[in-house]
Amino acid sequence: MNPKPEKTFRAISRAWGAAPSVLRVLGVCLVAAAAAAAEVGQWEAFETSFQTARRYANPFTDVEVNVTFTHGGRQWVVPAFWAGGGKWTVRFAPPAQGEYQYRVQCTDPSNRDLNGAGQSLSVTAYPGDNPLLKHGFLRVSADRRHFEHADGTAFFWLGDTWWKGLCKRMTWQGFRELTADRKAKGFSVVQIVAGPYPDQPPFDPRWENEAGLPYDQDYAQVRPAYFDLADHRIRHLVEAGIVPAIVGGWGWHMPSAGVEKMKRHWRYLIARYGAYPVVWIIGGEAGGPQWTEVAKYVRQADPGPHLVTLHPIDSARKSVTDETVIDFDMLQTGHGDWSAALGAVPKIRAAFARTPAMPVLVGEACYEQHMQTAFQDVQRYVFWGCLLSGEAGHTYGAAGVWHAGVEGDPGTSPVYDFTTWREGMNFPGSTQLGLGKKLLEQYSWWRFQPHPEWAEPDCFAAGMPGEVRFIYQPRRGVYDWNGSLVKHLDRNVPYRAFYFNPANAKRYDLGAFVCAGPPAKPFEGHTLPLLFSDRFDGAEASAWKDHGTPSHCESGRMVGAKGMLTIVEPISETNLMASVEANSDAEAGIVLRFHAPDHYLVALYTPSLKAIYIHDRQSGNWGEALGQVAVPEIGPKIQLTAAAFGPSAALVLTDGQRTYYTPPVKVANVSSGKTGLWHYQIGESQEYANFQLSRTQPGAVQRETNGQACPVFWSDDYKAPRLPSPQDWVLVLERAKP
């Protein structure tokens, strides 16, 4: 007797929209099979069922049914699942277009209903716009560092943690509400347990959905009605464009279940959900030889294939006895507020450095407001710090959501807190991580590499040299407005910079600049022709004129007391760069565009404020301190280099070991003027040495699209301007468009 396919399922995007329940979905999507080949779109879930009159004492354990699909010389052996009564159902997602043949077989050779002749399936182009079906199932990229779809489209893993999202505390209406919220915020993955739950003993009533428990008391008999309702939710996630990362069960249930029963459970999950774009997480907080054996079984039984990993106590890669059974390393970095957050990045860096290369991500970080800790600033730190340190994606979690807490039943033992899932859904961290993902997706984020050498020790950096740099600067102090230093900038690449507020996505434009010229150290060794230089040995004494208190030269030094304003008279230019050596125990300044004693620019260092900045002195008015940057530590001998270029000016201070930069500041004094040295009032006197003056390099001032000139730095580094407020910030440097 030939098998009779009962139905064909054209899944997900074509039929889901109007269906209010699982029963109606099946009623809409299942059509009677005719002699002609069934038809389905590439990557859609084709479903067909086979009926048998033969009854088995325990269909779950007494017989196994497989359906073999063939196409173009390839074949896929797909497990079917017992759907109740005498029905076995198979689901298959064809990975290519064309004509397929399929045949059902079972381990009971005498059952003619479940051993039959071949039938046809026609696979056409997927007509919808769901990215999970349009681009295909997930895989590891060729560089072994991130995830992508089957067609090579990059996939940004931003996961959320719904461990207990299949239980009845999370109603169907609530599940849809939570899905819509996470989709709107940009989440692309949901980690969800389809089996034994964490924090609860075996067969605890809190496992139940509206149809009861998934298994009887010894895992020997499955309850299909439980999984029928679970199907409803898994399909809904996929329809929303969210990948279900299905966890087979929690690690500490292995002693009561055993390896063989866990394998049978996984066969059922593969049969139910292997036709969907899912990720397999073999076990939660699992590891060791038994779980490794289960992972090997999943590899063999899954016709997908799908990405496979383990949710560990520490690292998936360290938790298995054979690394080849997993595709990527998932970490648990621990709970404990800031102590756990600060430890997350070192763990990511260590995992990223392991060989051979494997994508790595945090699968469980400190949940937001878990036990009233780990608020949104902690979430931002872990997200940005890990992603810019090589993480392939990131999974978030929120109190209330992960355990599907409701009023009167938090769903955990012990009770960590009484947060409900709806309260947890609205925690701000989930929104803020989604904003970060949205920003990164505006760039080729999958090409980013971690570059810790670009950033100061307390910051995190990644990007693509010559194209874009992301620097995450955590909050340094309640009253610390200092921007970070970006090191080893690309030469002669015009950049535009902005601050991104990771809490609300507001941007603060910082203008454009270019790191020009050949020197390896700030303002050192450039080959521009000098307009003027003086070692203060008397040879150029006639070129200087005092416009303040008298200065004099002695032993290779120009010495000036308070009120010094001494100018090089022969040269007047608009775009000039000057450098000089000085002592750090007194005020020191370089004058640019001097017109009169009350009208000039001065770029100065002051030991009283321990800062550098620029004054645009007009009509005797000093104005504000432009581009002020703190100088917390400096040696006794310093070098100042100041430049004016168009409407901008900047200053660099170095002692040979430490270097500080002002940002480029806008000035009103833009006309040609003279250059000189300055000492106003801090310190009894200042001694200057080795003065040099040159023009800024012709053509080095890049033109923006609005016609404004952007600053030029003779430096490998960029000192970011003062922060808009003393919190954490993302500094973005992107190549300026011509």
C-alpha positions in Angstrom: 0.0 0.0 0.0 1.4 3.4 -1.0 1.6 6.1 1.6 -1.0 8.8 1.3 0.2 12.3 2.0 -2.5 13.9 4.0 -1.6 17.6 3.6 1.0 20.0 2.3 2.1 23.0 4.4 3.2 26.2 2.7 4.6 27.8 5.8 5.2 31.1 7.5 5.0 34.2 5.5 2.3 33.3 2.9 -0.4 32.1 5.2 0.3 33.3 8.8 -1.0 36.9 8.6 -4.7 36.3 8.9 -4.6 33.2 11.2 -5.6 33.9 14.8 -4.8 30.3 16.0 -2.8 27.2 15.3 -5.9 25.4 14.2 -6.8 28.0 11.7 -3.3 28.3 10.4 -3.4 24.5 9.7 -6.8 24.9 8.1 -5.7 27.6 5.8 -2.3 26.2 5.0 -3.1 22.5 4.5 -4.4 21.5 1.1 -5.3 18.1 -0.2 -2.5 16.5 -2.1 -3.3 15.6 -5.7 -1.5 13.6 -8.3 0.4 16.7 -9.4 3.6 17.6 -7.4 3.2 19.7 -4.4 4.7 23.2 -4.6 6.6 25.3 -2.1 9.1 28.2 -2.1 12.8 27.8 -1.5 13.5 27.8 2.3 9.8 27.6 3.1 8.6 24.8 5.3 7.0 22.0 3.3 4.8 19.9 5.5 3.1 16.6 4.7 1.6 13.9 6.9 1.2 10.1 6.6 -1.6 8.1 8.2 -1.4 4.5 9.3 -4.1 2.3 10.7 -1.6 0.4 12.7 -1.4 1.3 16.4 1.7 1.2 18.6 1.8 0.9 22.3 4.1 3.9 22.5 4.5 5.5 19.0 7.2 7.8 20.4 9.6 4.9 21.2 8.4 1.9 19.2 8.9 3.2 15.7 11.0 5.9 13.9 9.8 7.4 10.6 12.1 9.2 8.2 11.4 10.9 4.8 14.2 11.0 2.3 14.2 14.0 -0.1 16.4 14.0 -3.2 17.4 16.7 -5.7 20.3 17.2 -8.0 22.3 14.3 -6.7 21.8 15.3 -3.1 19.6 13.7 -0.5 18.3 14.8 2.9 17.0 12.2 5.4 14.5 14.1 7.5 13.0 12.7 10.7 9.2 12.8 11.0 7.4 13.3 14.3 4.5 11.5 15.8 1.6 13.9 15.7 -0.9 11.9 17.6 -3.1 8.9 16.7 -1.9 7.2 13.6 -0.3 10.3 12.1 3.4 11.1 11.4 4.3 14.5 10.0 7.5 15.6 8.2 8.7 19.2 7.6 11.4 20.1 5.2 12.9 23.4 4.0 14.3 22.9 0.5 17.6 24.8 0.1 17.4 25.1 -3.7 14.8 25.5 -6.5 13.9 22.7 -8.8 12.2 19.3 -8.7 12.5 17.0 -5.7 11.4 13.4 -5.0 10.6 12.2 -1.5 9.8 8.8 0.0 8.7 7.8 3.5 10.3 4.9 5.4 10.1 3.6 8.9 11.8 1.1 11.2 8.8 -1.2 11.1 9.2 -2.8 7.6 5.8 -4.5 7.8 4.0 -1.2 8.0 3.1 -0.5 4.4 1.5 2.9 5.3 4.8 4.2 6.4 7.0 2.6 3.7 6.0 3.8 0.3 6.6 4.9 -3.2 8.2 8.2 -4.1 6.3 11.5 -4.6 7.2 14.8 -6.2 7.8 18.3 -4.8 8.3 21.4 -7.0 10.3 24.2 -5.4 10.0 27.7 -6.8 11.5 31.1 -5.8 10.4 32.3 -2.4 8.0 35.2 -3.2 8.0 37.0 0.2 10.2 39.5 2.0 11.0 37.7 5.3 14.8 37.9 5.4 15.1 34.6 7.1 13.6 32.9 4.0 14.6 35.4 1.4 18.3 34.9 2.3 18.3 31.4 3.7 19.3 29.6 6.9 22.3 30.8 9.0 25.8 29.6 8.7 29.3 30.7 9.8 31.0 33.2 7.5 34.2 32.3 5.6 36.3 34.3 7.9 35.0 32.3 10.9 34.1 35.5 12.8 30.4 36.2 12.2 27.2 34.8 11.0 25.6 35.0 7.6 22.6 33.7 5.6 23.0 30.9 3.0 23.3 33.5 0.2 26.1 35.3 2.0 24.1 38.2 3.5 25.5 39.1 6.9 23.3 38.4 9.9 23.5 40.6 13.1 22.8 38.4 16.1 21.0 40.5 18.7 19.4 38.0 21.0 16.9 38.1 23.8 16.5 35.5 26.6 13.1 33.9 26.9 14.1 30.6 28.6 10.5 29.9 29.7 8.6 31.5 26.9 6.7 28.3 26.0 5.0 28.0 29.4 1.4 29.0 30.1 2.4 32.0 32.2 3.3 33.6 28.9 -0.1 33.6 27.2 -0.4 33.6 23.5 -1.5 37.2 23.5 1.5 38.1 25.7 3.8 36.2 23.5 2.7 38.2 20.5 3.0 41.4 22.4 6.6 40.6 23.5 7.5 39.5 19.9 6.2 42.8 18.5 8.2 44.7 21.0 11.5 42.9 20.4 11.0 43.1 16.6 10.4 46.9 16.8 13.6 47.3 18.9 15.7 45.3 16.4 16.2 42.0 18.1 17.0 39.2 15.6 17.2 36.1 17.9 15.2 34.7 20.8 16.8 32.0 23.1 14.0 29.7 24.3 13.9 26.4 26.0 11.8 23.6 24.5 12.3 20.9 27.1 13.3 20.7 30.8 13.5 24.2 32.4 16.1 25.8 34.6 15.5 26.5 38.2 12.8 23.8 38.5 12.8 20.1 39.4 11.9 17.4 36.8 8.3 17.7 35.6 7.5 20.7 37.8 3.9 22.0 36.9 5.5 25.3 36.0 6.9 23.6 32.8 3.3 23.3 31.5 1.7 25.2 28.7 -2.1 25.2 28.1 -1.8 21.5 27.0 0.1 20.3 30.0 3.7 18.9 30.2 5.8 18.0 27.2 6.4 14.5 28.5 5.2 12.1 31.1 7.2 11.5 34.3 10.0 9.4 32.8 10.5 11.1 29.3 9.2 7.9 27.8 6.0 9.3 26.2 5.7 12.6 24.4 2.6 14.7 24.5 2.1 16.1 20.9 -0.5 18.6 22.1 2.2 20.5 24.1 4.3 20.8 21.0 1.4 21.8 18.8 1.0 24.9 20.9 4.8 25.4 21.0 4.8 25.2 17.1 2.4 28.2 17.1 5.0 30.3 19.0 8.1 29.2 17.2 6.4 29.9 13.8 5.3 33.3 15.1 8.9 34.3 15.9 10.0 33.2 12.4 7.2 35.2 10.8 8.5 38.2 12.7 11.9 37.7 11.2 13.4 36.5 14.6 15.5 33.4 14.7 14.4 30.9 17.5 17.6 29.6 19.2 16.1 26.5 20.7 17.6 25.0 23.9 17.0 21.3 24.2 16.9 21.4 28.0 18.8 22.4 31.1 22.1 20.7 32.1 21.2 19.6 35.5 18.3 17.4 34.1 20.7 15.1 32.4 21.0 12.7 35.4 17.2 12.1 35.5 16.8 12.0 31.7 20.0 10.2 30.5 21.7 10.4 27.2 19.4 8.1 25.2 16.2 9.9 26.3 17.8 13.3 25.6 18.7 12.1 22.1 15.1 11.0 21.5 13.9 14.4 22.7 16.3 16.1 20.3 15.1 13.9 17.4 11.6 15.1 18.1 12.8 18.8 18.2 14.6 18.4 14.9 11.6 16.8 13.3 9.3 19.6 14.6 11.5 22.6 14.0 14.3 21.6 11.6 12.4 23.1 8.7 12.6 26.5 10.3 15.6 28.9 10.4 16.5 28.0 13.9 19.7 27.6 15.9 20.3 24.6 18.1 21.6 25.2 21.6 22.1 21.6 22.8 21.7 22.3 26.5 21.7 25.2 29.0 24.5 25.3 31.6 25.6 22.0 30.2 28.8 20.3 29.3 31.0 17.2 29.6 31.0 13.9 27.7 27.3 13.2 27.9 26.2 16.5 26.4 29.0 16.2 23.8 27.5 12.9 22.8 24.1 14.5 22.5 25.6 17.2 20.3 27.2 14.6 18.0 23.8 13.0 17.7 22.1 16.3 16.7 24.8 16.8 14.1 24.0 13.4 12.6 20.2 13.6 12.8 19.8 17.2 11.6 19.4 17.4 7.8 19.5 21.2 8.0 22.2 21.8 8.8 21.7 24.4 11.4 24.2 26.3 13.6 24.9 24.3 16.8 26.3 25.5 20.1 26.0 24.9 23.8 24.9 27.3 26.5 27.6 26.9 29.1 28.4 27.9 32.6 31.6 29.5 31.2 32.5 28.7 27.5 30.8 26.3 25.1 34.2 25.6 23.6 35.6 24.6 27.0 32.4 22.6 27.9 32.5 20.0 25.2 35.1 17.2 24.9 35.1 17.6 21.1 35.0 21.1 19.7 33.9 19.9 16.2 30.4 19.3 17.6 29.7 23.1 17.8 29.9 25.9 15.3 30.5 28.8 17.6 31.5 29.6 21.1 28.8 30.9 23.4 29.9 32.4 26.8 28.1 33.0 30.0 29.9 35.9 31.6 28.0 35.9 34.9 25.7 38.0 37.0 26.9 40.4 39.7 26.3 43.9 38.4 29.5 45.8 37.5 31.9 43.1 38.7 30.5 40.7 36.1 30.3 43.4 33.4 33.9 44.4 33.8 34.9 40.7 33.5 32.9 40.2 30.3 35.3 41.8 27.8 38.4 39.9 28.9 36.5 36.7 28.5 35.4 37.7 25.0 39.0 38.7 24.1 40.3 35.4 25.4 37.8 33.4 23.4 38.3 35.4 20.3 42.1 34.7 20.5 41.6 30.9 20.6 42.5 28.9 17.5 41.2 27.7 15.2 39.0 30.7 14.8 35.3 30.4 15.7 32.6 33.0 16.2 32.1 33.9 19.8 29.3 35.8 21.6 27.9 36.3 25.1 24.8 34.1 25.4 24.1 35.1 29.0 25.4 38.3 30.5 24.1 40.0 33.7 20.4 40.4 33.1 19.0 43.9 33.3 17.7 44.5 36.9 18.3 40.9 37.9 18.0 41.0 41.7 17.8 44.8 41.3 21.2 45.2 39.7 22.8 45.6 36.2 20.8 48.6 35.0 20.9 50.0 31.5 24.4 51.5 31.8 25.8 48.1 32.6 23.9 46.7 29.6 25.5 49.3 27.3 28.9 48.6 28.6 28.8 44.9 28.0 27.2 45.3 24.6 29.6 47.9 23.2 32.7 46.6 25.0 32.2 43.0 23.8 31.1 43.9 20.2 34.1 46.1 19.7 36.3 43.4 21.1 35.5 40.8 18.5 32.0 39.5 19.6 30.0 38.0 16.6 26.7 39.1 18.2 25.2 39.6 21.6 22.4 38.3 23.7 20.6 40.5 26.2 18.4 39.4 29.1 15.9 41.1 31.4 14.5 40.2 34.8 10.9 39.1 34.4 11.2 38.2 30.7 13.7 35.3 30.9 11.5 33.4 33.5 8.1 34.6 32.1 7.2 36.1 35.5 3.6 37.2 36.1 1.9 38.7 39.1 1.8 36.1 41.8 4.0 33.6 40.1 7.6 34.6 39.2 8.3 31.2 37.8 11.6 30.6 39.5 13.0 28.7 42.4 14.5 30.3 44.3 12.7 33.6 43.7 15.3 36.1 42.4 12.8 38.9 42.1 9.1 39.5 41.5 9.5 41.3 38.2 6.8 40.5 35.6 7.7 39.9 32.0 5.8 43.0 30.9 7.8 45.1 33.4 11.0 43.6 32.1 10.0 44.1 28.5 10.0 47.8 29.1 13.4 48.1 30.7 15.4 50.7 28.8 18.4 48.5 28.1 16.6 46.6 25.5 15.8 49.8 23.6 19.4 51.1 23.9 21.0 47.9 22.6 18.6 48.0 19.7 19.8 51.6 19.0 23.4 50.4 19.0 22.5 47.6 16.5 20.8 50.1 14.2 23.9 52.4 14.2 26.2 49.5 13.4 24.0 48.3 10.6 24.6 51.6 8.8 28.2 50.4 8.2 29.8 47.1 7.0 29.9 46.0 10.6 30.8 42.4 9.6 34.1 43.6 8.3 35.0 45.3 11.6 38.1 44.0 13.4 38.9 44.8 17.1 41.7 47.3 17.3 42.5 47.9 21.0 45.7 49.8 19.9 43.5 52.6 18.6 42.0 53.4 22.0 43.1 54.4 25.5 43.2 51.5 28.0 39.7 52.2 29.4 38.1 52.4 25.9 37.2 49.8 23.2 37.8 50.2 19.5 37.0 48.4 16.3 36.4 49.2 12.6 38.2 49.2 9.3 41.4 51.2 8.7 40.9 54.1 6.3 37.1 53.7 6.4 35.5 53.8 9.8 36.4 53.6 13.5 34.1 53.1 16.5 35.5 54.0 19.9 33.4 53.2 23.0 34.3 55.4 25.9 32.7 54.3 29.2 31.9 56.9 31.8 35.0 58.0 33.5 33.7 60.1 36.3 30.7 62.2 37.4 32.4 65.4 36.4 34.8 64.2 33.7 34.1 65.7 30.3 37.3 64.7 28.6 37.0 63.0 25.2 39.1 60.0 24.4 42.3 59.8 22.3 42.1 57.9 19.0 45.6 56.6 18.2 47.4 55.6 15.0 45.1 57.4 12.7 45.4 56.8 8.9 47.5 59.3 7.0 45.9 61.7 4.6 42.4 60.2 5.0 39.7 62.8 5.5 37.5 61.9 8.4 34.3 63.2 9.8 33.6 62.6 13.5 30.5 62.5 15.7 29.5 61.5 19.2 26.7 59.0 19.4 24.7 58.9 22.6 24.1 55.1 23.2 21.2 55.9 25.6 19.0 57.8 23.1 20.8 57.7 19.7 21.3 61.5 19.4 24.4 62.6 17.4 26.7 65.5 18.0 28.7 66.5 14.9 32.4 67.1 15.6 33.4 68.3 12.1 36.0 67.0 9.7 39.7 66.7 9.9 42.6 64.9 8.2 45.8 63.5 9.6 48.3 64.7 7.1 51.9 64.2 6.2 54.6 61.7 7.0 55.8 62.1 10.6 55.4 59.2 13.0 55.1 61.3 16.1 53.0 64.4 16.6 54.4 67.4 14.8 57.9 65.9 14.6 60.1 65.6 11.6 57.9 67.0 9.0 59.6 68.0 5.8 57.7 71.2 5.0 60.0 74.1 4.3 60.5 76.3 7.3 59.6 80.0 7.0 61.6 80.8 10.1 63.4 79.1 12.9 65.4 80.4 15.9 67.6 78.5 18.4 67.9 81.8 20.4 71.6 82.0 19.9 71.4 85.7 18.9 71.4 85.1 15.1 67.7 86.1 14.7 67.4 88.5 17.5 66.4 91.4 15.2 63.4 89.5 13.9 61.6 89.7 17.3 59.7 92.6 18.8 58.3 92.9 22.3 54.7 94.0 22.6 54.6 93.3 26.3 57.2 93.0 29.1 60.8 92.8 27.7 62.2 89.4 26.8 65.9 88.5 26.2 68.0 85.6 24.9 70.6 83.7 26.9 72.3 80.3 26.4 69.9 79.2 23.7 66.8 80.3 25.5 64.3 83.1 25.1 63.3 84.2 28.6 60.2 86.2 29.3 58.5 87.4 32.5 54.8 87.8 33.3 53.1 89.8 30.5 55.5 88.6 27.8 54.1 89.0 24.2 57.0 88.8 21.8 56.3 88.6 18.0 58.2 87.6 14.8 57.9 90.7 12.8 59.0 89.8 9.2 56.3 87.1 8.5 52.6 87.5 8.3 50.5 84.5 7.1 47.0 83.1 7.5 47.7 79.3 7.7 50.7 78.8 9.9 52.2 76.1 12.2 54.6 76.9 15.0 56.4 74.8 17.6 58.5 75.6 20.6 60.0 73.9 23.6 59.3 75.2 27.2 59.2 74.4 30.9 56.0 72.9 32.4 56.2 74.8 35.7 55.0 78.1 34.1 52.4 79.2 31.6 53.5 78.9 27.9 51.8 80.0 24.8 52.2 80.3 21.0 50.6 83.4 19.4 49.0 83.1 15.9 47.5 85.8 13.7 48.7 88.6 15.8 47.3 92.0 14.7 47.6 94.0 17.9 48.3 93.5 21.6 44.6 93.0 22.2 43.8 91.1 19.0 45.4 87.6 18.4 45.0 83.9 18.8 47.0 82.2 21.6 47.3 78.4 22.1 48.5 77.9 25.6 49.3 75.5 28.4 48.6 76.5 32.0 49.9 74.6 35.0 47.4 76.2 37.3 44.4 74.6 35.6 46.5 71.6 34.3 45.0 72.2 30.9 45.6 73.3 27.3 43.2 75.4 25.3 42.9 78.3 22.8 41.8 82.0 23.3 40.5 84.1 20.4 41.4 87.5 21.9 39.3 90.3 20.4 39.3 94.0 21.5 41.0 93.0 24.8 38.4 90.4 25.6 39.8 86.9 26.2 36.6 85.0 25.4 36.0 81.4 26.5 38.7 78.7 26.7 38.2 76.9 23.4 38.8 73.2 23.2 40.0 72.9 26.7 41.6 69.5 27.5 42.9 68.4 30.9 46.6 67.6 31.3 46.7 65.5 34.4 50.4 64.6 34.1 53.3 66.1 32.2 57.1 66.1 32.4 59.3 69.1 33.2 60.2 69.7 29.6 57.4 70.2 27.0 56.9 71.0 23.4 53.9 73.0 22.1 52.8 72.9 18.5 50.0 75.1 17.3 48.4 75.5 13.9 45.8 77.8 12.4 44.1 76.8 9.2 41.1 78.7 7.8 38.5 79.1 10.5 40.1 76.5 12.7 43.0 76.2 15.2 44.5 73.4 17.3 47.2 72.8 19.8 49.3 69.7 20.7 51.3 69.4 23.9 53.9 66.6 24.5 56.7 65.7 26.8 57.9 62.9 24.6 56.0 60.3 26.7 52.5 61.8 27.0 50.7 63.8 24.3 47.6 65.9 24.7 45.5 67.5 21.9 42.8 70.1 21.7 40.1 69.3 19.2 40.0 71.6 16.2 38.2 74.8 17.3 36.4 77.4 15.3 37.8 80.9 15.6 36.6 84.3 14.4 40.1 85.6 13.7 40.7 84.3 10.1 42.9 87.0 8.6 46.7 87.0 8.0 48.8 87.8 11.0 52.1 87.4 12.8 53.3 84.7 15.1 55.1 84.8 18.5 55.5 83.6 22.1 53.5 84.5 25.2 53.7 84.2 28.9 50.8 85.9 30.8 50.8 85.4 34.6 51.3 81.9 35.9 55.0 81.3 36.9 57.6 84.0 37.4 59.1 83.4 34.0 59.2 81.1 31.0 62.2 79.9 29.0 61.6 78.9 25.4 63.9 77.0 23.0 64.0 75.8 19.4 61.3 77.8 17.8 60.1 76.7 14.3 57.5 78.3 11.9 56.1 76.9 8.7 53.0 77.1 6.5 50.4 74.3 6.7 50.9 71.9 3.8 49.4 73.2 0.5 46.4 71.1 -0.4 46.3 69.3 3.0 43.3 71.3 4.1 40.5 69.1 2.6 37.3 70.6 1.3 34.0 69.3 2.6 30.9 69.2 0.5 29.6 72.4 2.1 32.8 74.2 1.0 34.2 74.6 4.5 37.8 73.8 5.3 38.5 71.0 7.7 41.4 71.0 10.2 44.8 69.4 9.5 46.7 67.4 12.1 50.4 66.6 11.9 49.8 63.7 14.1 49.0 60.0 14.2 46.3 60.7 16.9 43.1 62.5 17.2 42.0 64.0 20.5 38.2 63.9 20.6 36.5 67.1 21.8 35.0 67.7 25.2 32.0 65.3 25.8 28.5 66.7 25.6 28.0 65.3 29.1 30.0 63.0 31.5 28.4 59.6 30.6 29.4 56.8 28.2 29.7 57.7 24.5 30.4 56.1 21.2 32.8 58.1 19.1 32.5 57.4 15.3 35.1 58.5 12.8 34.0 57.8 9.2 35.7 58.6 6.0 34.4 61.9 4.7 32.6 61.8 1.4 34.1 63.9 -1.4 
